Amino acid sequence: MLQKHNKVKQTSVVRLMKYRGGHFGGGGLSTAIYSIFAFFSIPLWEKFMTFYLELFSILNNLVTSISKGIL
């Protein structure tokens, strides 16, 4: 159980690093939010952040596609 939780935490961090440079302002806000949640390290927050990153990635891709379409 604990091992699984740690794995989830690692993938969240990896995802964060992937997205960090990609979106508006280099992702400073999401990095700050993630740091706060990671500090408390509550499994519920981990799940929330994973969801947040997935959602942000989708929105980021959508915005990028739309801007490329316009330009």
N, CA, C and O atoms as a GROMACS GRO file, in nm:
protein
  284
    1MET      N    1   0.084  -0.121   0.000
    1MET     CA    2   0.000   0.000   0.000
    1MET      C    3   0.088   0.126   0.000
    1MET      O    4   0.069   0.217  -0.081
    2LEU      N    5   0.182   0.129   0.092
    2LEU     CA    6   0.271   0.244   0.103
    2LEU      C    7   0.355   0.259  -0.024
    2LEU      O    8   0.379   0.369  -0.073
    3GLN      N    9   0.400   0.143  -0.076
    3GLN     CA   10   0.482   0.143  -0.198
    3GLN      C   11   0.403   0.201  -0.315
    3GLN      O   12   0.455   0.279  -0.395
    4LYS      N   13   0.275   0.162  -0.323
    4LYS     CA   14   0.189   0.212  -0.430
    4LYS      C   15   0.173   0.364  -0.419
    4LYS      O   16   0.180   0.435  -0.519
    5HIS      N   17   0.153   0.412  -0.297
    5HIS     CA   18   0.138   0.556  -0.274
    5HIS      C   19   0.263   0.632  -0.318
    5HIS      O   20   0.253   0.737  -0.382
    6ASN      N   21   0.380   0.578  -0.285
    6ASN     CA   22   0.505   0.642  -0.324
    6ASN      C   23   0.520   0.647  -0.475
    6ASN      O   24   0.571   0.745  -0.530
    7LYS      N   25   0.476   0.540  -0.542
    7LYS     CA   26   0.484   0.535  -0.688
    7LYS      C   27   0.396   0.644  -0.749
    7LYS      O   28   0.437   0.712  -0.843
    8VAL      N   29   0.275   0.660  -0.695
    8VAL     CA   30   0.183   0.764  -0.742
    8VAL      C   31   0.247   0.901  -0.724
    8VAL      O   32   0.240   0.986  -0.814
    9LYS      N   33   0.309   0.921  -0.609
    9LYS     CA   34   0.375   1.049  -0.580
    9LYS      C   35   0.486   1.077  -0.682
    9LYS      O   36   0.498   1.189  -0.731
   10GLN      N   37   0.566   0.975  -0.713
   10GLN     CA   38   0.674   0.992  -0.810
   10GLN      C   39   0.621   1.027  -0.948
   10GLN      O   40   0.674   1.117  -1.014
   11THR      N   41   0.515   0.958  -0.993
   11THR     CA   42   0.462   0.987  -1.126
   11THR      C   43   0.404   1.128  -1.130
   11THR      O   44   0.414   1.195  -1.232
   12SER      N   45   0.344   1.173  -1.020
   12SER     CA   46   0.291   1.310  -1.015
   12SER      C   47   0.404   1.411  -1.032
   12SER      O   48   0.390   1.510  -1.104
   13VAL      N   49   0.514   1.385  -0.967
   13VAL     CA   50   0.629   1.476  -0.976
   13VAL      C   51   0.686   1.474  -1.118
   13VAL      O   52   0.720   1.579  -1.173
   14VAL      N   53   0.695   1.354  -1.177
   14VAL     CA   54   0.745   1.342  -1.314
   14VAL      C   55   0.655   1.419  -1.410
   14VAL      O   56   0.703   1.492  -1.497
   15ARG      N   57   0.523   1.402  -1.392
   15ARG     CA   58   0.427   1.475  -1.476
   15ARG      C   59   0.445   1.625  -1.458
   15ARG      O   60   0.443   1.700  -1.555
   16LEU      N   61   0.462   1.668  -1.334
   16LEU     CA   62   0.479   1.810  -1.307
   16LEU      C   63   0.601   1.863  -1.381
   16LEU      O   64   0.596   1.970  -1.442
   17MET      N   65   0.711   1.789  -1.376
   17MET     CA   66   0.833   1.832  -1.443
   17MET      C   67   0.812   1.841  -1.594
   17MET      O   68   0.864   1.932  -1.659
   18LYS      N   69   0.736   1.747  -1.649
   18LYS     CA   70   0.708   1.749  -1.793
   18LYS      C   71   0.628   1.873  -1.830
   18LYS      O   72   0.658   1.940  -1.930
   19TYR      N   73   0.526   1.904  -1.751
   19TYR     CA   74   0.437   2.015  -1.785
   19TYR      C   75   0.495   2.151  -1.750
   19TYR      O   76   0.458   2.252  -1.808
   20ARG      N   77   0.585   2.151  -1.655
   20ARG     CA   78   0.629   2.274  -1.592
   20ARG      C   79   0.670   2.382  -1.692
   20ARG      O   80   0.627   2.497  -1.681
   21GLY      N   81   0.753   2.344  -1.789
   21GLY     CA   82   0.802   2.443  -1.885
   21GLY      C   83   0.701   2.476  -1.993
   21GLY      O   84   0.716   2.575  -2.064
   22GLY      N   85   0.598   2.394  -2.006
   22GLY     CA   86   0.509   2.404  -2.120
   22GLY      C   87   0.410   2.517  -2.120
   22GLY      O   88   0.388   2.581  -2.223
   23HIS      N   89   0.348   2.545  -2.007
   23HIS     CA   90   0.235   2.637  -2.010
   23HIS      C   91   0.266   2.773  -1.949
   23HIS      O   92   0.373   2.796  -1.892
   24PHE      N   93   0.169   2.860  -1.964
   24PHE     CA   94   0.176   3.001  -1.922
   24PHE      C   95   0.272   3.028  -1.806
   24PHE      O   96   0.257   2.972  -1.697
   25GLY      N   97   0.369   3.114  -1.831
   25GLY     CA   98   0.460   3.158  -1.725
   25GLY      C   99   0.546   3.047  -1.668
   25GLY      O  100   0.592   3.058  -1.554
   26GLY      N  101   0.570   2.940  -1.743
   26GLY     CA  102   0.658   2.833  -1.699
   26GLY      C  103   0.602   2.750  -1.585
   26GLY      O  104   0.676   2.675  -1.521
   27GLY      N  105   0.474   2.761  -1.557
   27GLY     CA  106   0.411   2.675  -1.458
   27GLY      C  107   0.444   2.709  -1.314
   27GLY      O  108   0.437   2.622  -1.227
   28GLY      N  109   0.479   2.833  -1.287
   28GLY     CA  110   0.514   2.872  -1.151
   28GLY      C  111   0.404   2.847  -1.051
   28GLY      O  112   0.428   2.804  -0.938
   29LEU      N  113   0.280   2.874  -1.093
   29LEU     CA  114   0.166   2.860  -1.003
   29LEU      C  115   0.143   2.715  -0.965
   29LEU      O  116   0.128   2.683  -0.847
   30SER      N  117   0.139   2.627  -1.065
   30SER     CA  118   0.112   2.486  -1.035
   30SER      C  119   0.226   2.426  -0.952
   30SER      O  120   0.203   2.339  -0.868
   31THR      N  121   0.348   2.472  -0.977
   31THR     CA  122   0.462   2.424  -0.898
   31THR      C  123   0.446   2.464  -0.752
   31THR      O  124   0.470   2.385  -0.661
   32ALA      N  125   0.404   2.589  -0.730
   32ALA     CA  126   0.384   2.638  -0.594
   32ALA      C  127   0.271   2.562  -0.524
   32ALA      O  128   0.285   2.521  -0.409
   33ILE      N  129   0.161   2.544  -0.596
   33ILE     CA  130   0.047   2.470  -0.539
   33ILE      C  131   0.089   2.327  -0.506
   33ILE      O  132   0.059   2.276  -0.399
   34TYR      N  133   0.160   2.264  -0.601
   34TYR     CA  134   0.202   2.126  -0.579
   34TYR      C  135   0.294   2.116  -0.458
   34TYR      O  136   0.282   2.022  -0.378
   35SER      N  137   0.385   2.210  -0.443
   35SER     CA  138   0.479   2.208  -0.330
   35SER      C  139   0.405   2.212  -0.197
   35SER      O  140   0.441   2.143  -0.102
   36ILE      N  141   0.301   2.296  -0.191
   36ILE     CA  142   0.222   2.307  -0.068
   36ILE      C  143   0.154   2.174  -0.037
   36ILE      O  144   0.161   2.125   0.076
   37PHE      N  145   0.089   2.115  -0.139
   37PHE     CA  146   0.020   1.988  -0.118
   37PHE      C  147   0.118   1.875  -0.087
   37PHE      O  148   0.092   1.791  -0.001
   38ALA      N  149   0.232   1.874  -0.158
   38ALA     CA  150   0.331   1.769  -0.137
   38ALA      C  151   0.389   1.778   0.004
   38ALA      O  152   0.425   1.677   0.065
   39PHE      N  153   0.399   1.901   0.054
   39PHE     CA  154   0.451   1.923   0.189
   39PHE      C  155   0.362   1.853   0.292
   39PHE      O  156   0.412   1.787   0.383
   40PHE      N  157   0.230   1.868   0.277
   40PHE     CA  158   0.138   1.801   0.370
   40PHE      C  159   0.130   1.651   0.341
   40PHE      O  160   0.102   1.571   0.430
   41SER      N  161   0.153   1.615   0.214
   41SER     CA  162   0.162   1.476   0.171
   41SER      C  163   0.042   1.391   0.215
   41SER      O  164   0.059   1.283   0.271
   42ILE      N  165  -0.078   1.440   0.189
   42ILE     CA  166  -0.199   1.366   0.219
   42ILE      C  167  -0.243   1.294   0.092
   42ILE      O  168  -0.252   1.356  -0.014
   43PRO      N  169  -0.269   1.163   0.101
   43PRO     CA  170  -0.307   1.087  -0.019
   43PRO      C  171  -0.418   1.151  -0.102
   43PRO      O  172  -0.415   1.147  -0.224
   44LEU      N  173  -0.516   1.211  -0.035
   44LEU     CA  174  -0.626   1.276  -0.105
   44LEU      C  175  -0.574   1.391  -0.192
   44LEU      O  176  -0.618   1.410  -0.305
   45TRP      N  177  -0.480   1.467  -0.136
   45TRP     CA  178  -0.422   1.578  -0.213
   45TRP      C  179  -0.342   1.525  -0.331
   45TRP      O  180  -0.341   1.585  -0.438
   46GLU      N  181  -0.274   1.411  -0.310
   46GLU     CA  182  -0.199   1.350  -0.420
   46GLU      C  183  -0.292   1.318  -0.536
   46GLU      O  184  -0.262   1.346  -0.652
   47LYS      N  185  -0.406   1.257  -0.501
   47LYS     CA  186  -0.504   1.222  -0.605
   47LYS      C  187  -0.556   1.348  -0.672
   47LYS      O  188  -0.570   1.353  -0.795
   48PHE      N  189  -0.585   1.449  -0.592
   48PHE     CA  190  -0.635   1.575  -0.645
   48PHE      C  191  -0.534   1.639  -0.740
   48PHE      O  192  -0.570   1.687  -0.848
   49MET      N  193  -0.407   1.638  -0.701
   49MET     CA  194  -0.304   1.699  -0.784
   49MET      C  195  -0.284   1.624  -0.914
   49MET      O  196  -0.260   1.684  -1.018
   50THR      N  197  -0.292   1.490  -0.907
   50THR     CA  198  -0.279   1.410  -1.029
   50THR      C  199  -0.390   1.447  -1.125
   50THR      O  200  -0.368   1.465  -1.245
   51PHE      N  201  -0.512   1.459  -1.071
   51PHE     CA  202  -0.628   1.499  -1.151
   51PHE      C  203  -0.607   1.641  -1.207
   51PHE      O  204  -0.634   1.667  -1.324
   52TYR      N  205  -0.558   1.731  -1.122
   52TYR     CA  206  -0.534   1.870  -1.162
   52TYR      C  207  -0.434   1.877  -1.277
   52TYR      O  208  -0.453   1.951  -1.373
   53LEU      N  209  -0.326   1.798  -1.267
   53LEU     CA  210  -0.224   1.798  -1.372
   53LEU      C  211  -0.277   1.742  -1.503
   53LEU      O  212  -0.248   1.795  -1.610
   54GLU      N  213  -0.357   1.633  -1.493
   54GLU     CA  214  -0.417   1.575  -1.614
   54GLU      C  215  -0.506   1.679  -1.681
   54GLU      O  216  -0.498   1.701  -1.802
   55LEU      N  217  -0.590   1.743  -1.601
   55LEU     CA  218  -0.683   1.843  -1.652
   55LEU      C  219  -0.608   1.960  -1.715
   55LEU      O  220  -0.642   2.008  -1.823
   56PHE      N  221  -0.505   2.005  -1.646
   56PHE     CA  222  -0.428   2.119  -1.694
   56PHE      C  223  -0.359   2.085  -1.826
   56PHE      O  224  -0.352   2.169  -1.916
   57SER      N  225  -0.310   1.963  -1.837
   57SER     CA  226  -0.245   1.917  -1.959
   57SER      C  227  -0.342   1.921  -2.076
   57SER      O  228  -0.308   1.968  -2.185
   58ILE      N  229  -0.464   1.870  -2.053
   58ILE     CA  230  -0.567   1.869  -2.157
   58ILE      C  231  -0.601   2.012  -2.199
   58ILE      O  232  -0.607   2.042  -2.318
   59LEU      N  233  -0.622   2.099  -2.101
   59LEU     CA  234  -0.655   2.239  -2.130
   59LEU      C  235  -0.540   2.308  -2.204
   59LEU      O  236  -0.562   2.384  -2.299
   60ASN      N  237  -0.418   2.280  -2.160
   60ASN     CA  238  -0.300   2.338  -2.222
   60ASN      C  239  -0.289   2.295  -2.368
   60ASN      O  240  -0.262   2.377  -2.456
   61ASN      N  241  -0.311   2.166  -2.394
   61ASN     CA  242  -0.305   2.114  -2.531
   61ASN      C  243  -0.413   2.177  -2.617
   61ASN      O  244  -0.390   2.210  -2.733
   62LEU      N  245  -0.531   2.194  -2.559
   62LEU     CA  246  -0.644   2.254  -2.630
   62LEU      C  247  -0.612   2.399  -2.668
   62LEU      O  248  -0.631   2.440  -2.783
   63VAL      N  249  -0.562   2.475  -2.571
   63VAL     CA  250  -0.527   2.616  -2.595
   63VAL      C  251  -0.418   2.625  -2.702
   63VAL      O  252  -0.425   2.710  -2.791
   64THR      N  253  -0.318   2.538  -2.693
   64THR     CA  254  -0.208   2.536  -2.791
   64THR      C  255  -0.262   2.507  -2.930
   64THR      O  256  -0.225   2.574  -3.027
   65SER      N  257  -0.349   2.407  -2.941
   65SER     CA  258  -0.407   2.371  -3.070
   65SER      C  259  -0.486   2.486  -3.130
   65SER      O  260  -0.475   2.516  -3.249
   66ILE      N  261  -0.566   2.552  -3.045
   66ILE     CA  262  -0.648   2.664  -3.091
   66ILE      C  263  -0.558   2.779  -3.138
   66ILE      O  264  -0.583   2.838  -3.243
   67SER      N  265  -0.454   2.811  -3.060
   67SER     CA  266  -0.366   2.922  -3.099
   67SER      C  267  -0.293   2.891  -3.228
   67SER      O  268  -0.275   2.979  -3.312
   68LYS      N  269  -0.249   2.766  -3.246
   68LYS     CA  270  -0.182   2.726  -3.370
   68LYS      C  271  -0.279   2.737  -3.487
   68LYS      O  272  -0.241   2.778  -3.596
   69GLY      N  273  -0.404   2.699  -3.462
   69GLY     CA  274  -0.508   2.708  -3.565
   69GLY      C  275  -0.531   2.851  -3.611
   69GLY      O  276  -0.548   2.877  -3.730
   70ILE      N  277  -0.532   2.944  -3.516
   70ILE     CA  278  -0.555   3.086  -3.547
   70ILE      C  279  -0.435   3.143  -3.622
   70ILE      O  280  -0.451   3.214  -3.722
   71LEU      N  281  -0.314   3.112  -3.573
   71LEU     CA  282  -0.192   3.161  -3.636
   71LEU      C  283  -0.162   3.077  -3.760
   71LEU      O  284  -0.063   3.101  -3.828
   0.00000   0.00000   0.00000
